[in-house]
Amino acid sequence: MNNMPKLLIFAGIALIVIGLIWMVLGRFVQLGKLPGDIYVDRGNFKFYFPIVTCIVISLILTLISWIIRHFMK
């Protein structure tokens, strides 16, 4: 049970760092408004599906997890 507080502290710090990076890079890269994201606006119906944004975030998280696993060996 001693690992849980450390894990929560690390997760909190990681979220803060990710939030700060997102805030700084958000001025340059508009995640959620990438070419290929689906947006339909018809009258009173709006549908938005950020498929390309999801793929980019997935690739970044995969790369980060691969790097972490590579250095943890």
Residue frames as qw, qx, qy, qz and C-alpha x, y, z in Angstrom:
[[0.000, 0.883, 0.469, 0.000, 0.00, 0.00, 0.00],
 [0.368, -0.666, 0.068, 0.646, 2.99, 2.33, 0.25],
 [0.355, 0.048, 0.560, 0.747, 3.20, 2.63, -3.52],
 [0.118, 0.736, 0.643, 0.178, -0.27, 4.14, -3.94],
 [0.136, -0.909, -0.132, 0.372, 0.54, 7.62, -2.51],
 [0.343, -0.446, 0.488, 0.667, 3.68, 7.77, -4.64],
 [0.293, 0.326, 0.763, 0.474, 1.68, 6.78, -7.70],
 [0.041, 0.864, 0.502, -0.022, -0.95, 9.44, -7.01],
 [0.237, -0.804, 0.118, 0.532, 1.70, 12.12, -6.51],
 [0.343, -0.188, 0.650, 0.651, 3.45, 11.11, -9.74],
 [0.225, 0.559, 0.734, 0.313, 0.13, 11.09, -11.61],
 [0.059, -0.916, -0.307, 0.251, -0.70, 14.55, -10.28],
 [0.274, -0.647, 0.345, 0.623, 2.69, 15.95, -11.28],
 [0.339, 0.088, 0.756, 0.554, 2.39, 14.32, -14.71],
 [0.158, 0.755, 0.626, 0.114, -1.07, 15.88, -15.23],
 [0.136, -0.891, -0.048, 0.430, 0.25, 19.31, -14.24],
 [0.316, -0.416, 0.557, 0.645, 3.18, 18.99, -16.66],
 [0.288, 0.356, 0.784, 0.419, 0.91, 17.77, -19.46],
 [0.057, 0.871, 0.474, -0.115, -1.48, 20.66, -18.79],
 [0.194, -0.794, 0.173, 0.549, 1.33, 23.22, -18.92],
 [0.317, -0.156, 0.706, 0.613, 2.72, 21.75, -22.13],
 [0.227, 0.580, 0.749, 0.226, -0.77, 21.68, -23.65],
 [0.024, -0.906, -0.273, 0.323, -1.32, 25.31, -22.66],
 [0.207, -0.653, 0.392, 0.615, 1.96, 26.44, -24.24],
 [0.231, -0.045, 0.807, 0.542, 1.71, 24.30, -27.38],
 [0.264, 0.638, 0.713, -0.121, -2.01, 25.07, -27.74],
 [0.116, 0.808, -0.021, -0.577, -1.10, 28.48, -29.10],
 [0.049, 0.517, -0.669, -0.531, 0.80, 26.88, -31.98],
 [0.168, -0.033, -0.941, -0.291, -0.92, 23.53, -32.59],
 [0.560, -0.081, 0.114, -0.817, -4.72, 23.54, -32.58],
 [0.022, -0.037, -0.999, 0.030, -5.58, 20.04, -31.37],
 [0.289, 0.510, 0.701, -0.406, -9.21, 19.38, -32.13],
 [0.435, 0.790, 0.071, -0.427, -9.14, 21.45, -35.29],
 [0.326, -0.385, 0.723, 0.472, -6.83, 19.32, -37.41],
 [0.534, 0.323, -0.458, -0.633, -7.54, 18.53, -41.07],
 [0.422, 0.024, -0.899, -0.117, -9.50, 15.29, -41.19],
 [0.111, 0.194, 0.737, -0.638, -11.56, 15.93, -38.06],
 [0.063, -0.457, -0.773, -0.435, -15.23, 15.41, -38.86],
 [0.077, 0.319, 0.393, -0.859, -17.58, 18.33, -38.26],
 [0.017, -0.457, -0.745, -0.486, -21.20, 18.38, -39.44],
 [0.074, 0.325, 0.378, -0.864, -23.40, 21.46, -38.89],
 [0.120, -0.329, -0.711, -0.610, -26.95, 21.21, -40.24],
 [0.417, -0.639, -0.332, -0.555, -29.55, 23.51, -38.77],
 [0.548, -0.671, 0.264, -0.424, -30.05, 22.60, -35.15],
 [0.982, -0.141, 0.068, 0.100, -27.82, 19.50, -35.38],
 [0.170, 0.829, -0.527, 0.078, -24.08, 19.65, -34.74],
 [0.981, -0.155, 0.068, 0.095, -21.77, 16.67, -34.75],
 [0.173, 0.839, -0.508, 0.089, -18.03, 16.80, -34.14],
 [0.968, -0.200, 0.113, 0.103, -15.67, 13.82, -34.12],
 [0.031, 0.880, -0.461, -0.109, -11.95, 14.61, -33.84],
 [0.994, 0.081, 0.055, 0.056, -10.68, 11.40, -35.48],
 [0.634, 0.561, -0.271, 0.458, -7.29, 12.80, -36.56],
 [0.214, -0.714, 0.402, -0.532, -6.76, 14.43, -33.18],
 [0.883, -0.331, 0.249, -0.223, -7.46, 11.07, -31.50],
 [0.925, 0.280, -0.075, 0.245, -4.94, 9.35, -33.77],
 [0.329, 0.696, -0.345, 0.538, -2.26, 11.99, -33.06],
 [0.483, -0.624, 0.398, -0.468, -2.80, 11.77, -29.29],
 [0.980, -0.112, 0.138, -0.085, -2.72, 7.97, -29.48],
 [0.782, 0.458, -0.204, 0.370, 0.57, 8.02, -31.38],
 [0.042, 0.719, -0.402, 0.565, 2.12, 10.44, -28.89],
 [0.701, -0.484, 0.356, -0.384, 1.00, 8.38, -25.89],
 [0.991, 0.110, 0.004, 0.069, 2.23, 5.17, -27.55],
 [0.563, 0.599, -0.319, 0.473, 5.63, 6.77, -28.16],
 [0.255, -0.675, 0.422, -0.548, 5.85, 8.00, -24.57],
 [0.879, -0.304, 0.266, -0.252, 4.90, 4.58, -23.15],
 [0.917, 0.308, -0.130, 0.218, 7.41, 2.85, -25.44],
 [0.304, 0.675, -0.404, 0.537, 10.18, 5.20, -24.28],
 [0.527, -0.576, 0.399, -0.481, 9.29, 4.68, -20.62],
 [0.979, -0.094, 0.152, -0.095, 9.24, 0.88, -21.02],
 [0.761, 0.513, -0.243, 0.314, 12.53, 0.98, -22.95],
 [0.151, 0.636, -0.480, 0.585, 14.35, 2.84, -20.17],
 [0.687, -0.471, 0.303, -0.463, 12.74, 0.84, -17.34],
 [0.962, 0.114, -0.248, 0.000, 14.33, -2.43, -18.49]]
